[in-house]
Amino acid sequence: MLLGCEFINFDVFDNDKIGILIEDSASGAKGCRLRNMTALIGRNNTGKSCFINTFEFIKDCVTTNVAQASIEGTRPGFANMVEDRTKPAVFRMFFKVRDRATFKSKYLQYELKVSCDPYGRPFVESEKVIRSDKSEEEGKYIPVTVMETARGKGRIAYPKAPAGVMGDIELEDEHLTALCIYGKLSGYTDMCDLYREISGWFFCKFSAGDPDTDYLTGKAPGGHKHLNKTGSNVRNVLEYLKAENEEIYLATIEKIKEKIPNMKKRKNLPMELADSPDRLFLYLLLLNDKSPRSTIFMETPDKDLYHDMVDVLADEMREYSINNRYSQIIFSTHNPYIMEDLAPSEVWVFKRSFDTEEGDVEITCAGADPLVEELFRQGVGMGAIWYGGHLDEESEE
């Protein structure tokens, strides 16, 4: 799960940080970290969607290459996504992951710098992976670099090598990240754990609009193990679940039907969904996936849901975050109802001053405000605190 990140010179972020980084952890500095369940709030055009879109870009950079990632979907090319073309875009992310060898928690930070040449073409400027090791003598966490590259050349900690021993590496393709290569080689456990974390991000766009109808009209038959980001392959997923284990399939469907208002009386549910997918059903099906994602990013998951459905979704999201300790849900919202069960440390407020042409983004944790903490301690819910204007009120200046 993601504990914190920092973005420099990318999209609306000139130099913005959310959560904690490895240096904060090593120094013992106190601060809000991102939680298993994290809400992003703020007025329109304050950077919430850009924040989620930045992670989607990073995932594409790591799993494909920076050139392809820069034009994927509607992206306008890397040179048009940075504020200053003469400087690299910098992405720093601090993770808590489960070690595949020991099954214990470990902490890794990934740093990626992407620059563009005089023609606007992107390339990997540098990468760094830092592991936080606990010193037995001092009892403190010490940052240890396990991979670093610059322009494709660098060093990496070889498998089973003594601590601190690193070997030289060199990449031929300047568009590929070293993490993409070494994250697929089983001996490099830190790289594999980090690659698994980033490649496991899921960007849920169920509320983005009408799904692609190709799946619903039978043009793409066959079973699918997981939902796609629009949920348009729901029938394929149900087909897969039923073929894999009909007993578990029926139990899952019944469990979901019982949680959705007015749906428990419906019959032949899968066929009805094939004709008209129910958005809440899609969310619950995603959250009941037997192979949970490392992080699920959702944009306004409460959009167009009736208030009792919002309550169901909020409860299921909380249950997912509790049952999957290494998984995480990060979502944006404009609805105070879904905020009622959250704590101040789980809410991040986006503000934008527009003092500059690009607009300055400010990101703060609600838990850092003593007034919000006191109101919450007195029993006032985060939704009511937000509705009362204590989170994203505009400056009077």
N, C-alpha and C positions, 0 to 999 in steps of 0.2 A: 504494500500500500504506500501511497505517496504521503510523505510527512511535510513537504514544503518544496517550493520552487522559486526560481528567479528568472525573469525574462528581460533581456536588454536589447534594444534596437530591433524590435520586431512588432509589426502591426501597430497597435495603439500603445504598446508598452515600451517606454524609453529606458526605464530602469526600475522595475517593480518586483516586489517580493511578497510571497504569501506563505505562511507557515515558517518552518525552521529548516536550516541547512546544516551540513555536517559540522561546520565550525561552531554553530550555536550549541549543538549537542556535545561537542568535545570540550567546550569552555564551560559548560554547565549553565549557560545563559537561559533565563526563563523566558518563555514566549509561547504563544499559541501555535500548536501544530495542527495540520489537517487531520481530521478524525475519520473513523470508518464511515461516518455519515456526515457530509458537509454540504451546507446550503450556501448558494451565492445569491445575494439580493442587491438591489439597487435600482435606480431609475433607468428608463430606456436609454440606450446608447452610452452606457457607462463602462462597457468592456466585458460583460459577462459572457456573451457569445464568443467574443474574440479570444477569451481565456480558454474556453473549451476547444475552439477551432485550432488554437496553437498546439494543444496536446495532440490533436488529430494530425497536424502537420508533422510533429516530432515522430509520431508512430510511423507515418509513411516514410520519413527520412531513414529510420532505423530498419524497417522491414523491406523497403525497396531501395531507393537511393534519393539523394537530395534533388537531383534534376527532375526525376519523375514526380517526386512529391510536390515540387513547386508549381506544377501545371495540372495536378490531379483535380478532377471536378471543375469547380469554377475559379480555382486559384489563378491569379494573373501573372505568375512568374515571380521568382524570388526577388528580383530587383525592385519590384513594385510592392513588396511586402515589408521592406525595411525602411526606416526613417532616413538613415544615412548610408548610402551605397558604399561609401569609402570605409565603413566599419563593419565588422562581422555581427551577425545576430548571435546572441549568446543565450543558451538554455542550460540552467542548472536545476537538477532534481534530486531530492534526497528521499530514499526509500527504506522501508522496513519490509524485508522479504523472508521467506522461509528457506533455509539452506537445504538443498536437495540431498545432501549427504548426511547431515546430523539432524535434520528436521527441527532445528532450533532457529530462533530469530537472529538475523544479522542485518547490518545497516550499510547501505551502499549509496554513493552519490555519483551521478552521471552528469558530465559536463560536455556539451557539444557546441562548437562554434562553426557557423556556416557563413562563408563570404561569397562575394560575386566578383568575377573578373571584369575588365573594362567593357566587356560586351554584355554584361548583365547575367552571365551564366554562373550558377552556383557551384561551389565545391566545398568539401569538408576542410575547414581551416585547422581544426584540432579537436581532440577528444581526450577525456580523462575519466577514469573510474577510480574512486577512492573508497576503501573499506574502513569502517570504524572498528578497530580492535581494542579489546579491553586489556589493559596492562595489569598483570597479576601483582606486580610490586606496588604500583600506585593506586590501583583500583579505578583508574580513569580510562575513558575511551580515547584512543590515539588514532588520528587519520593516517592510513597507510595507502599509498598509491599502488594500484595493481595493474593499471594500464594507462599509458599516455602516448599520444601521437601528435605530430605537427606535419601538415602537408603529406600525410600518408606514411611517414616514417616515425618510429618510436620504439617503445619497450612494453613488454607484458610479462606478468608473472606466469611462468610455465607451470604446467600441472606437476604436482608432487615435488616441486623445487623448494629448497629451504627458504624460510621467511626472508624477504628482502632481495632475493635473487631474481633478476628479470633478464629476459632475452630480447634481442632485436627483432622487430617486425617491419615489414614494408608492404604497402598496398599499391597495386598498379593503377586501380581505378580511383580517381580523386572524387568521384561522386558517391562512392560506397563508404559507409561507416565501418570502422573496425569491429564495432559491436555486432553488426550484421553478420560478419564472418565468424568471429570467435564465439559469439553467442549461440552458434549451432554446432560447436565442437565439444563433445561431452566432457573432456578433461578440464576445460576451463569453467569451473563451477560458478565462480562469481559472474562471469560474462553470461553464462547460460541462465542463471537466476535472474539477472537483470534483463536479458532479452525476453525471457518468458514473461516478466512483469510488464514490460512495455508492449509487447506483441499481444498481450491479453487484454489490453484496453478495449472497451466496447463503447461506441458512440451511438446512443439510442436516439433515434429521430422519429419515434412513433407519432409525436404530436406536430411534426413538421408540415403535414399536409396529406393529401390523398396518396396512398401507396401505389406502387407500380402494379398495374392490373395483369401483367403477364402471368404471374403465379396464380392469381385468382381465376383466370379463364382457362387454366390447364395447359398453358404453353410451355411450362417448365416443370414437368412431372418428376417424381422421385422423392425419396425421403431426404430431409436435411437434418443434421444433428442439432444445429443451433438456429435461432432466429437471426435474420439479417437486420441491418440497422433501421429499416422502415417497417419491419414486421410483415412485409408482403408475402413472405414464404411460410406463413403460419400453417397452412394446410399441409405443406411438405414436412414441417416439423412434427405435426400431429401424426402424420403417416409414419414417420420414422419411429416415434415413441411407441406407437401401437405395434409396429412390426418387431421392435426390439424386446419389449416385454409388455404384453397387453394388460397384465394385472397391475403393474406400476402405472401404466398409461391411464387406466380407468380410475385408479386411486388419485392420481394427480389432477385429472379433469374434475373429479367429484370434489376434491379439496378446493380447487379454484372456484367452482360453481357455488359452493357454500359461502364463499367470502364476497361474492359479487351480488349486490342488491338486485332483486327481481330476476336473477338468472337461474336460481336454484330450481325453478319450476320448468325451465326450458328442456326440451328433449332434442335428441339428434344434434347436440351442440356443435360438433365439428363441421357438419354440413352447413349449419347456419353461419358459422364463422367464415366458411369459404365464400359465402355470398356477401356478408357484411361483417368484417372483423370488428370485434369490440375492443376498444383501446385499452381498457382496464384489464381485460383478459390477456392481452399481449404483455402488459407489464408484469402481471402475476406469473405468466408462463415463463418470462425471462428470469424472474426472481426465484423460480423453483427449478431452474436448470441444475442438473446434478453435477455439472462441471462449471462452477462459478467463475466469473471473469475476475481478473485482478482489480480492475476499476471500471465501473459503469458510469459514463458521463451522460446526463440527461438534461435536455433543455426544456424547461416548463412542462414537466410530466403531468402536472395538474390541469393543463389546458383543456377546456371543454368538458371537464369531469364535474358531475354534481357533487355537492358538499359531502354526502355520505360516502361517495366513491373516493374522494380525496382522503377521508379518514382511513378507508381500507388500504389505499395505496401507501399512506404514511406508515401504518402499522406493519405492512409487509416489508417495506424498505428497512424499517428498524429491525425486524426479525432477521432479515438477510444480513445486515451488518453485524448482528450478534452471533449468528450461527457460523459466519465465515470470517474469522478473525484477521485473515490476511487479505480480505477483499474490502472494497470501498465503493461508496456511491457518492458522486459529486453532482449536484443538480442545481440549476437556476430556477427561480420561481418569483412570481409576483403575488402569490396567494398566501395570506396570513394563516389560513386554516392548516396548511401542511407544516407550518412552523411550530405549532403548539407543543409538540412532543420533543422539540429540540432544546439543547442547552446553549448558552451563549458562546461557548467554545466551539460549537459546531456551525456557527453562522459567520460568514464573511461578507462585509459590506463594500460594494464598489461605488466610488464617486468619481466624477470627472468635472474639472473646473473650466476647461476650454480657455485657459489663460494663454495657451499657445495655439498655433494653427492646428496641430494634431490633437490637442486636448490632453491635459495631464490627468492620468488615472491615479487614484488613491485607493488602496485596498487595506481595510482594517478588520480585525477580529472583534466581533461584538463583545466577546469576553474580556477585552482589554478596557472596556468602559466600566468604571466602578459603579455608575448609576444603574446600568443595565444589569450588572451582577447583583446589585442589592435588590432591585425590583424582582429579579428571578428568584432570589433567595427568599423573598417575602411571599412567593407563590404566584407571581404574575407570569403568564405564559409568554413565550417569545413572539407569538402571533399578536397578542395584545400589546406588547411592548413596541413592536414594529408599527402596528396600527395607531398607537399613541404618538408616533413621530419621534421616537427616541433612537432610531437606528440610522435612517438616511435623510434626516431633515436637511433642508437647504440652508446654506449660510445666509445670514442677514446682511452681510457686508456688500 
